[in-house]
Structure formats: structure tokens, C-alpha cells
């Protein structure tokens, strides 16, 4: 049905690039997820009446508005798959979709205070009220979660795979916190995560190498907004970022290209070598001296960092590593600024399923680091586990 409607793509990392692969299959996962959540609506509230038997309207409002925000992002994702929206729309729309969620948070909870680490309490006190800045942070969290899943793409299984690892990590965190003072908040988070994991598993099966379907932007926005919802309503928006450490690194690394300080091609996915049938770093060609000031600064930092591959492509050059003079004035071929290309730089040419496996293992290792920070290192800056 999707192919007949023109919603298909070609897998450029395969020998046969003419095969039509159905696109936007995240729409199916999102639709099944929403059906499950709609059918589930009565159950948590039948058993959560308080001692006087009154209905928990505040929890019901949180649940419904969370589904509204997710529905909005599913709509935007499908619109992006069909209409190919511009990046400015992708940054603007998640903020609008999160507004109902933030309004309900403000009415039901309204807490904008954060605990101050012990080393800073002498100057600012034990607690700081961030006021509107806290809502700005939560709005930015929704934008980051939706786009961070989307930006790390181009390898079969990577979008849905990283979402599964993150979802399982958050679920484990929620289970640990069920004995704490915020049991109901973490229970609400579990309600949203379990069907997400269940609908991701079959999608991951069909999207794994060799992909029989593509997840599309619909899945990326749907999964990202679900993470933002559980982080906000579960009252752990700061902890949420810990599970996105690879995505944060990928975003920071991508900033020079995202803001066009350095030229950014339409697609930055790895390049497929038809001879070796392996993936290699994709590249962009530019002249450093022709960049803006911020572009030249970014390029020099990247050159020193060793995170990118550099090759001189000036006329009469044999493609060797550039000298200091060539690196500033000659034409340079540099690997695109994504964590996938960084891994390919250090791993060398790699087969696609192995590259996806390495990336997911990296995601799992950073989730373990997140738990170490959250439950061990936290005692270095707080007297108790916040």
C-alpha cells in the first residue's frame, strides 16, 4: 500500500539500488501504539481512585495530554515523510506539540525548582527556582529528543535500534524508582514505555539488515516525543539527558554543518563501496579559507581533534593528507560530522550490520555510564540520591 502510494525509497547501501523499499513504516508502529494506549485509558484510573473514591483528574489529564502530544508528532512525522519539510519546521513543530504537556505540568505540578550541588550551595543556596527557564528547558528537551533520533540515520536498524536501547534503559530506571516517593510518576512512564518497546521490536526485525522496510521520520518523531513525554511527566527531565549522551555528542559534533559554518550536504549517511561492499566515511569538499570566521574556527578545532578524516584534493595533488598550508588554503575533502563517520574513521571500512551492531553496543555502554552517574557519582555532588 505504501509503495503504491509513492511512499518508498531506495537503499543506497546495497548492490541493487532499484528495489523499492516501503518508507514511513513508523506510521504503522505509531498507529498500533496509539490504539493500545487508547484501549488502556480506563485501566490505570479504575484502580487509582484515592481513599475517598474520587477520580484522579490530574493524572487523567496528564495521560490524555501526553497522548495528544504524541499524536501531534506522529502527524508531523508523516507530513515530513510525504512533504519533505524543511529543517526550520522540524525545530518549530515539536515545541508547539509540547505546549499542552507543559501547560498541564504547570497546572498540576508547577515545580520549577532544582537542587543545587553541594559545592555551589555557599553562593546560591540549597534550591534554585528556575522559573520560566525550566519550561524552556523542557520545551528544548522535546525538540532535542525528536530530532536526535532522526539525525542519527543512514544505517539499517539504527533509528529503531537506538530507540529500543534508550527505552529499555529508561524502563529499568523507572523500575528502580518504583520504591521511591515518586512511584506514580514512574508508573505512568512505564505505561508509555512498554507498548513503545513492544511496537518497536517487530519494526526492528524488518528494518534490520537487509532492510525490508524504512522507518521514516514518522517513527523518529513518534519515539522522540514519547521519550520527552515520559521524561517530563515522570519528573526526571535531567536524568533523561543522561540516556542521550551519544546523541548529545552527535549534535555537538554536527553543529558546524547544521548551522552551515561548514558546507552540509543533503544526506550525510556513510558511503557504500561497491567493490568491498563495506561502508566508508561520507565526505564534503570545501576550501577552508573561503569559510566564515566561525567556519574556520570549527574546521581548525576539528582538524586538531582527530575526529575527522582529511584529504587534500587540490589540483595536481595525489590525495594525500594535507600539509599545514594546504589545510588552510587548498581544497579539502573532510568526513561529514556524525558519530557514525567518527566510528568509521577509527574502525575503518565496515559491513553495514556490524556497524549497526557497534553503534548499538556503544549506546548500551553509555546507558551503563548513565546509570553509574545517576546512582553512584551523584553522591559526589548531593548528600542524597535526587
N, C-alpha and C positions, 0 to 999 in steps of 0.2 A: 504493500500500500504506500509506503513512504517513497519507494523508488518510482512508482507510477506517478506520484505527486511531484517528482523532481527533487525530493529530499534525499540526495545520495552524494557520496564523494568517492574519490579515487585514492587508494593507499599508495602514496608516492614512495614508500619504503619497501616496495615489493618489485619483483621482476615484471609481473603483469600489472601494469598501471591502468588498464582499461576496464577492469572488473568494477562494477558498480556496488559500492558498499552502502547500505542504508544509513542515513545520517539522523541525528536528533533522537536516538533511541532512549535518551534520558527522559523523553516525554512519557514513554511507557512506564518506566520506573516511577516517575513522579505521579502519574495518574493512579497507579496501583497504591502508592504510598498514601495519597490523599484519600482514596476510598477506604483504606484500612483505618486511617485516623478519624474519618467521619463516622465510621461504624463504631469506633472505640469511644466516641464522645460520652455516652451515658455512663459507662462503667466506672471510671475513677470517681465520679461525683456521687454515685449511689452509695458508696462506702466511705465518703469523706465528709459527710454531714457532721457538724460539731455536736457537742453533748446536748444542746437544746433542740437539735433536729432541724436547724436552719440550713438552707442551701448555701454552699461556699461560692458566692457570686464572684468574689475577687479571683479565685483560682479558675473559675469557669471563663471569666473574661480574658485571663492570660492565655488559656488554652485556645480559645477561639481566635484571638488576635494574632497568635503565633501562626495558626493555620492561614490566616489572611495574608500575613507577610510572605509565607512560603508560596501561597498561590500566586501572589503578585510576581515573585521572582521566576516561577515556572512560566508565567505568561511572558515575561521579558525575555527569558532564555529562548523560548520557542520563537518569539518575534525576531530575536537575533539570528537564529538558525535560518529563518525564512527571508528576512530583510537585510541581514548583514549590517547591523547597526554600527555606528561609529563609536570610538572609544569614549568620547565625552558622554554619550548616552549610558554606556556601561558603568561610568563612575557616578552619574547623577541618579539613575533609577533605583539602585539599592538603597540610597539614602531616603528616598521617598517611600519605598516599600517598608522601611524600618520605622517610619514615623508613628504608625498606630501602636507598634510594640513599645516605643519609648513613651508614648502618652499613657498607656496602661501601666507601665513601670512607674511613671511619675505619680499617678493617682493611687495605685495600690501600695507602693513601697516608698518611693520618693527619696531614698537614702542616696546621697552623693558624697558621703564621707569615706575616706580611706585611712587606714592605719599607717603611721609614719614609722620607718625603720628606726631602731634604737639609736643609731649613730647620728640621726638628724633631729631627735626629739628635743635636744637642748635649745635648738634655734626655732623650730616651728611647732612644737608641741606633740602630743600623742596622736591626735587625729586632725586631719585637714579636710575641710569641706570644699570640694572642687566646684560645686555648684553647676552652672551650665557646661563647664568643661567636661564633666563626667558624661553628660549626654552627647557631647561632641565626640568623645572617645568611643562610646557605644555605637554611635552612627558610623564612625570610621571603621569600627570592627565589622559591621555588616558589609561595608564596601570591600574591605580587605578580604574577608572570608570568601565572598562570592568570586572576586577576581583572582585570588591567589590559586584557587583550584583550576581556574580557566587558563592561567598564564603558563602553567607547567604542563605542556601538552606536546604532541607530536610523536609519541611512542605508544604502541598498542598496550592498553591496560593501565596506563599511568594515571589518568584522571580518576577513574573509579577505584584503582588500587590504593592511591594515597588517601582517598576519602574513607575507604574501609579501615585503613590503619588508624587514621585520626579518630574515626567514630568508635572503634574498639578501645582506643586509649581513653577517650572521654568517658565511655561507658564504665571502664574499670575505675576511673576516678570517682564517678558517681556512686558506684557500689561501695567503695571505701568510705565515702562520706555519709552513707545512709544512717550510721550510728550517731552522727553529729547533730548539731542544733538546727541545721537547715535540711532536714530529711525530706520534707515535702517538695522543696525546690529541686533537689537532686532526683527525687522520684519522678517529677514532671519531666526532667531532662531524659530520664530512662524511657519514658513513654514515647518520646520523639525519636530516640536513637535506635530502639530495637527494630521498628519497621524500616528505618533507613538502611540498617545493616542487611535486613532480610531482602530488600528490593535491590540492593547493590550486588549481592552475591551472584545472582543469575546474569546480571548485566556484565559483571567482571568476567564471568565464564565466556560469554560471547564476544567480549571486547579484547580478550587476551590473544596474544599472537598465535596464529594469524587471525586478525580481527575479522569477524563476520558482520559486526555492526560497529558504528561510531556513536559515542555517547552524545556528542554535540554540546553546544553551550547551554542547552536546557538543563542537562544534568549538573554542570558545573555551578550554575546559579542556584539550582534547587538544593544541592548538597551544601553549598557555601552558606546559604541563608538558614538552613536547618542548624548548622553549627553556630551561627550568630544567635539564633533564637534560644538554643539551649544554654549558651554562654550568658546571655542577658537574663533570661528567666530563671536559670539555675544559680544566679548570683555568683558566677565565677568568670567574669569577662577578662580579668587579669591572668588567671590560670589558663584560660583558653589559648592565649597567645603562645604559651609555652609549647603547646602541641603543634604549633605552626612555625617552629624555628626554621626548618628548611625553606618554607615559603617566604618567611621574612628575609632570609638570606638571598633567596632568588629575586625578591622585589628590590632590595637594596642594590644588588648587582645589576639589575635591569634598568635602574633609574636613568643612567645616561642615554640609553636608547629609547625608553618610554617617553622621555621628555625631549627627545631628538637633539640632545647635546652631541651625540654620535649618531650617524645615519642608522635608521632602523628599517629593515626590510619588512614586507608584509607578513612573512612567515619566518620564524627563527628555529624551526624544527631541525633536527640533525639531518645531515646529507647522506643519502644512500649510495654506497659504492657498488655498482652493478657487477664489477669484476670479483670483488671479495665477498659480496653480499653482506657487508657489515656497515654499521652506521659510523659516520665520522662527524667532526665538528662542522657545523654550517658557519659561513663566514660573511663578512661585509667588507667592501673595499672603499677606502676614502683617503684623502690627503690630510694628515694631521694639522698642517699649517693653515688649512682653509676652514678649520673648525672655529666655533666661537670660543671665548675665554673659558667658559665652563666645560666645553667640549675638550679643549686642550688639557685642562687640569685633570679631567676624568680620564683621558687617554693616558697621561703620564702616570697617574696612580695605578691604573690597570696594568701598564707595562711593567711597573716595579713589583706589583703584587704577585705576578706569575700565574694568574688565574686564566689568562687568555693565551691563545697561540697567535704569533705574529709572523708575517712573511712579507718580504719586500716584493712588490710586483711592478716596480718602475721599469721603464723601457730599457732593454739591454741587461736587465738583472736576471739571474738564473733561479730566482725564487728562494734565496737563502734567507736566514734570519737577518733583519735589518741592522745596520750599524747605527750609532747614535745620531749621525747626521741624517741618514735615510729615515730613521724612525720619526723625525720631526718634520722633514720637508718632502720626502718621497711618498709615492703611493703605497699604502699599506693594506694588506689583507689580514683582518683580525677576526677571531671567532666571535660569534654572537654571544651576548651577555645573558646566558641562562645557566642554571645549575646543571642541566643536562650536558651542555657543552663543556662545563668545567670537569665533570666526571669523565667525559670522553677524552679530554686533554690528558688526564692522568692515567686512565685505563687504556687509552689507545683505541683503535677501531674495534667495535664490539657488536656482536649479533644482537638484534633487537630484543628478543625475550630475555637475554642475560642482562642487558642494560636496564630493562624494566625491573628485573629482579633486584639488581644492585640498588636502584633508586628506592624501591620499597623497603629494602633492608636498611638503607640509610634513614628513611622515615621512621622505621621501628627503633633504630638506635637513638634517634633524637627524642622519640617518645619516652624511652627509658631515661634519657637525660632529663626530660621534663619532670618525670616522677622523682628523680633524685633531687632536683632543685626544689620541687614543691614540698617534699616530705622530709628532706634531710638538711639541705643548705638553708632552708627557711629559718632554722633556729639560730643562724648566724646573725640575722638582722631583726628577728622578732623573738620575744620571750615565749610565745606560744604559736601553734600552727594556725595561721589565718587562712 
